[in-house]
Amino acid sequence: MATAVEAATRATSPDRMNELLTEFGAGATPWPAAAGELCLRMVLPHVLPNVDRRLGTRAGRSLATLAGLAHDSTRGRRWKARLAHSRTLSTLYGELSQTSQGNELVAVLRAVLGSDDEVALAVDGLIVAACRATSVALSWSILLRAGWTPETPAGAVLQLPPVPSGDPLREALRLWPPAWLLHRDVRQSVAIGDRTAEPGGQVLVCVYLMHRRPEIWEDPESYRPERWIDPPERYRDAYLPFGLGPAACIGARFVTDVLTRCHQVINSAELRMIDSMPVLGPLCDPPRFALTLMDAGPAEPPIAATGRRSA
């Protein structure tokens, strides 16, 4: 599954990335919903080549409703989100039931999971996880590069400056990690400090707080990409944007590759804030904003590569 989504960035040429950013940087659809659609255009053709166009349309609507729920979770919105997701799963199941040859990912999932119902759920989960998490991370990286702070009001207009020195992508993931709270079920007794976690319980790890520990990060509340030129000695003990171990995010490289390539292309843009504050839900969603791309092309100098695993 990780290989399938990583192939999406390798197959996206700079010209194609320019096209996608121009389309979704026209201010018509708020970010991060627009970024989710951008990621979907990259991922879907490589997860399920030659699928019916209806699947892309319905998956796009489902992602948009999920993004909207972060800021408006009224009963009507929740109903629309469930309906959009149900239609996507139905279309996805129909596609998979006809896909028996030529798709290695589907063949592997079918061999492991057995039924097309389970395969459809797995592929849907892959698409949602890759596109939603990446859209949130990409939106945060653009907001912070543009100078957003929690004091920035709705309606404010921000200008996107040149890419700063250091590693702005790692810094964005440190300051506002999309997966801000991790949890693990306890299966056997384990000592954690002076406490013991027993089977049946849960261990919660607040990555948001971990990334702001003052004993490790100097001026932890500030956006300082230059800190990654010479990162703190113990930063690996307090930096888990993608989790750790067997349960770590399988799309880590996809996320970092997409962020790197997008920032290499976006030279200047204007952001108009729709909301003022982030929302802590399943993901750490940024305030919505309209992005108007002013200039796109190869960035000089290129942004620091962040595709390597950091945790």
C-alpha positions as CSV (number, residue, x, y, z in Angstrom):
1,M,0.0,0.0,0.0
2,A,2.9,2.4,0.8
3,T,4.5,1.5,-2.5
4,A,1.3,2.3,-4.4
5,V,0.9,5.8,-3.0
6,E,4.7,6.5,-3.3
7,A,4.4,5.7,-7.0
8,A,2.0,8.6,-7.4
9,T,4.6,11.3,-6.6
10,R,7.2,9.6,-8.8
11,A,4.8,9.5,-11.7
12,T,3.7,13.2,-11.3
13,S,5.9,15.3,-13.5
14,P,6.8,18.9,-12.7
15,D,4.5,20.0,-15.5
16,R,1.6,17.9,-14.1
17,M,2.3,19.3,-10.6
18,N,2.1,22.8,-12.0
19,E,-1.2,22.0,-13.6
20,L,-2.7,20.6,-10.4
21,L,-1.5,23.6,-8.3
22,T,-2.8,26.0,-10.9
23,E,-6.2,24.3,-10.9
24,F,-6.5,24.1,-7.1
25,G,-4.7,27.4,-6.5
26,A,-7.3,29.5,-8.1
27,G,-9.2,30.4,-4.9
28,A,-12.4,28.6,-5.9
29,T,-12.3,25.7,-3.3
30,P,-11.0,26.4,0.3
31,W,-7.9,24.6,1.5
32,P,-7.3,22.0,2.9
33,A,-10.3,20.6,0.9
34,A,-8.7,21.7,-2.4
35,A,-5.4,20.0,-1.4
36,G,-7.3,16.8,-0.7
37,E,-8.6,16.8,-4.3
38,L,-5.1,17.6,-5.6
39,C,-3.8,14.5,-3.7
40,L,-6.6,12.4,-5.0
41,R,-5.8,13.3,-8.6
42,M,-2.3,12.0,-7.9
43,V,-3.2,8.8,-5.9
44,L,-6.2,7.3,-7.6
45,P,-4.7,6.6,-11.0
46,H,-1.9,4.6,-9.4
47,V,-4.0,2.8,-6.9
48,L,-6.7,1.9,-9.3
49,P,-5.7,2.6,-12.9
50,N,-8.4,2.9,-15.6
51,V,-11.3,3.2,-13.1
52,D,-14.6,4.7,-13.9
53,R,-14.5,8.5,-13.6
54,R,-17.5,8.3,-11.3
55,L,-15.2,6.9,-8.6
56,G,-12.9,10.0,-8.7
57,T,-15.9,12.3,-8.6
58,R,-17.5,10.6,-5.6
59,A,-14.2,10.1,-3.8
60,G,-13.6,13.8,-4.2
61,R,-16.9,14.7,-2.8
62,S,-16.4,12.4,0.1
63,L,-13.0,13.9,0.9
64,A,-14.5,17.4,0.7
65,T,-17.3,16.6,3.1
66,L,-14.8,15.1,5.6
67,A,-12.7,18.3,5.4
68,G,-15.8,20.3,6.0
69,L,-16.8,18.3,9.1
70,A,-13.8,19.6,10.9
71,H,-15.3,23.1,11.0
72,D,-19.0,22.3,10.8
73,S,-20.2,19.1,12.4
74,T,-23.9,19.8,12.4
75,R,-26.3,16.9,12.0
76,G,-27.0,17.8,8.3
77,R,-23.3,17.9,7.5
78,R,-22.7,14.5,9.2
79,W,-25.5,13.0,7.2
80,K,-24.1,14.4,3.9
81,A,-20.6,13.0,4.8
82,R,-22.0,9.6,5.5
83,L,-24.0,9.6,2.3
84,A,-21.0,10.7,0.2
85,H,-18.8,8.0,1.8
86,S,-21.4,5.4,1.2
87,R,-21.7,6.2,-2.5
88,T,-17.9,6.1,-2.8
89,L,-17.7,2.7,-1.2
90,S,-20.5,1.4,-3.4
91,T,-18.7,2.6,-6.6
92,L,-15.4,1.3,-5.3
93,Y,-16.9,-2.1,-4.6
94,G,-18.3,-2.2,-8.1
95,E,-14.9,-1.4,-9.6
96,L,-13.1,-4.0,-7.5
97,S,-15.6,-6.7,-8.4
98,Q,-14.6,-6.3,-12.0
99,T,-10.8,-6.0,-11.3
100,S,-9.3,-9.4,-11.2
101,Q,-6.2,-9.0,-13.4
102,G,-3.4,-6.5,-13.7
103,N,-3.6,-4.7,-10.4
104,E,-1.0,-6.0,-8.0
105,L,-2.3,-4.1,-5.0
106,V,-5.8,-5.4,-5.4
107,A,-4.5,-9.0,-5.9
108,V,-2.5,-8.9,-2.7
109,L,-5.3,-7.4,-0.7
110,R,-7.8,-9.9,-2.1
111,A,-5.4,-12.8,-1.2
112,V,-5.0,-11.5,2.4
113,L,-8.5,-10.2,3.1
114,G,-10.6,-12.6,1.0
115,S,-13.8,-10.6,0.2
116,D,-14.2,-7.7,-2.1
117,D,-16.0,-5.9,0.7
118,E,-12.9,-6.0,2.9
119,V,-10.7,-5.0,-0.1
120,A,-12.9,-2.0,-0.8
121,L,-12.7,-0.9,2.8
122,A,-8.9,-1.2,2.8
123,V,-8.5,0.7,-0.5
124,D,-11.0,3.4,0.7
125,G,-9.0,3.7,4.0
126,L,-5.8,4.1,2.0
127,I,-7.2,6.8,-0.2
128,V,-8.7,8.7,2.7
129,A,-5.7,8.4,4.9
130,A,-3.2,9.5,2.1
131,C,-5.3,12.4,0.8
132,R,-6.7,13.8,4.1
133,A,-3.5,13.6,6.1
134,T,-1.4,15.0,3.2
135,S,-3.9,17.8,2.6
136,V,-3.8,18.9,6.2
137,A,0.0,18.7,6.4
138,L,0.4,20.6,3.1
139,S,-2.1,23.3,4.2
140,W,-0.3,23.8,7.5
141,S,3.1,24.1,5.7
142,I,1.7,26.8,3.4
143,L,0.0,28.7,6.2
144,L,3.1,28.8,8.4
145,R,5.3,29.8,5.4
146,A,2.9,32.7,4.9
147,G,3.2,33.8,8.5
148,W,0.0,32.6,10.0
149,T,-0.2,32.6,13.8
150,P,-3.1,31.9,16.2
151,E,-3.6,35.7,16.4
152,T,-4.3,35.9,12.6
153,P,-8.0,36.8,12.2
154,A,-10.5,35.5,9.7
155,G,-10.5,37.7,6.6
156,A,-6.8,38.5,6.9
157,V,-4.8,38.4,3.6
158,L,-1.3,36.8,3.8
159,Q,1.4,36.8,1.2
160,L,3.4,33.7,0.6
161,P,7.1,34.6,0.7
162,P,10.0,32.7,-0.8
163,V,10.9,29.3,0.8
164,P,12.8,30.0,4.0
165,S,16.1,28.5,4.9
166,G,16.3,25.4,7.0
167,D,13.6,22.8,6.7
168,P,10.1,24.5,6.7
169,L,8.4,21.2,6.2
170,R,9.8,19.4,9.2
171,E,9.1,22.5,11.2
172,A,5.4,22.6,10.1
173,L,5.1,18.9,11.0
174,R,6.6,19.7,14.4
175,L,4.5,22.7,15.2
176,W,1.1,21.4,14.0
177,P,1.3,17.6,13.4
178,P,-1.8,16.3,11.6
179,A,-1.9,13.2,13.8
180,W,-1.7,15.1,17.0
181,L,-2.9,12.3,19.3
182,L,-1.8,8.7,19.0
183,H,-3.4,5.8,21.0
184,R,-2.4,2.2,21.4
185,D,-4.3,-0.7,23.0
186,V,-2.4,-2.4,25.8
187,R,-2.1,-6.2,25.2
188,Q,0.3,-7.1,28.0
189,S,1.5,-5.4,31.2
190,V,4.2,-2.8,30.5
191,A,5.9,-0.3,32.8
192,I,5.8,3.3,31.6
193,G,7.9,5.4,34.0
194,D,6.5,4.8,37.5
195,R,3.1,3.4,36.2
196,T,2.1,0.1,34.7
197,A,-0.3,-0.1,31.8
198,E,-2.5,-3.2,32.0
199,P,-4.2,-5.3,29.2
200,G,-7.5,-3.8,28.2
201,G,-6.3,-0.2,28.8
202,Q,-5.0,2.4,26.3
203,V,-1.9,4.5,26.1
204,L,-2.3,8.0,24.6
205,V,0.6,9.9,23.3
206,C,0.0,13.6,22.6
207,V,2.3,14.4,19.8
208,Y,1.3,18.0,19.8
209,L,2.7,18.5,23.3
210,M,5.7,16.3,22.7
211,H,6.7,18.5,19.8
212,R,6.6,21.6,22.1
213,R,8.6,20.3,25.0
214,P,10.7,23.3,26.1
215,E,13.5,21.2,27.5
216,I,14.2,20.0,23.9
217,W,12.9,22.7,21.6
218,E,14.2,26.2,22.0
219,D,11.3,28.7,21.7
220,P,9.0,25.8,21.0
221,E,5.9,27.8,20.1
222,S,7.6,29.7,17.3
223,Y,7.9,28.7,13.6
224,R,11.6,28.5,13.1
225,P,12.6,26.4,10.1
226,E,16.2,27.3,10.6
227,R,16.3,25.2,13.8
228,W,16.6,22.1,11.5
229,I,20.0,23.2,10.1
230,D,21.4,22.1,13.5
231,P,18.5,20.2,15.2
232,P,18.5,19.6,19.0
233,E,20.6,16.7,20.1
234,R,17.6,14.8,21.6
235,Y,15.0,15.7,18.9
236,R,14.5,12.1,17.9
237,D,13.0,11.5,21.4
238,A,10.4,14.2,20.9
239,Y,9.6,14.2,17.2
240,L,7.0,11.7,15.9
241,P,5.0,13.2,13.1
242,F,4.4,9.8,11.6
243,G,4.4,7.6,14.7
244,L,7.0,4.9,15.3
245,G,7.5,1.2,14.7
246,P,5.2,-1.3,13.0
247,A,2.2,1.0,13.4
248,A,3.9,4.1,11.9
249,C,2.2,5.9,9.0
250,I,2.8,4.0,5.7
251,G,2.3,7.2,3.8
252,A,5.2,9.1,5.5
253,R,7.3,9.3,2.3
254,F,4.3,10.2,0.2
255,V,3.4,13.1,2.6
256,T,6.9,14.5,2.6
257,D,7.4,14.1,-1.2
258,V,4.2,15.9,-1.9
259,L,5.0,18.8,0.4
260,T,8.5,19.1,-0.9
261,R,7.4,19.1,-4.6
262,C,4.6,21.6,-4.0
263,H,6.8,24.1,-2.2
264,Q,9.4,23.8,-5.0
265,V,6.7,24.8,-7.5
266,I,4.9,27.6,-5.6
267,N,6.9,30.7,-5.7
268,S,4.3,33.2,-4.6
269,A,0.7,33.1,-3.6
270,E,-2.0,35.0,-1.7
271,L,-4.0,33.5,1.2
272,R,-7.3,34.9,2.4
273,M,-8.2,33.4,5.8
274,I,-11.7,32.0,6.1
275,D,-11.4,30.8,9.7
276,S,-9.2,32.1,12.5
277,M,-8.4,28.9,14.5
278,P,-7.4,25.3,14.0
279,V,-9.7,22.4,15.1
280,L,-8.5,19.4,17.1
281,G,-10.5,16.4,15.9
282,P,-9.3,13.1,14.5
283,L,-6.7,15.3,12.7
284,C,-5.3,18.7,13.7
285,D,-7.1,20.6,11.0
286,P,-5.8,24.1,10.1
287,P,-8.1,27.1,9.7
288,R,-9.5,27.1,6.1
289,F,-8.2,29.6,3.6
290,A,-8.5,30.5,-0.1
291,L,-5.3,30.2,-2.0
292,T,-4.6,32.2,-5.1
293,L,-1.5,31.1,-6.9
294,M,0.5,34.1,-8.3
295,D,3.5,32.4,-9.7
296,A,4.6,28.8,-10.2
297,G,7.7,27.2,-11.5
298,P,11.0,25.7,-10.3
299,A,11.9,27.2,-6.9
300,E,15.5,28.5,-6.3
301,P,17.1,27.4,-4.2
302,P,15.3,24.0,-3.8
303,I,13.6,23.3,-0.5
304,A,15.3,20.9,1.8
305,A,14.4,17.2,1.1
306,T,12.4,15.7,3.9
307,G,11.6,12.3,2.4
308,R,13.7,10.4,4.9
309,R,12.2,8.9,8.0
310,S,12.8,11.2,11.0
311,A,11.4,9.2,13.9
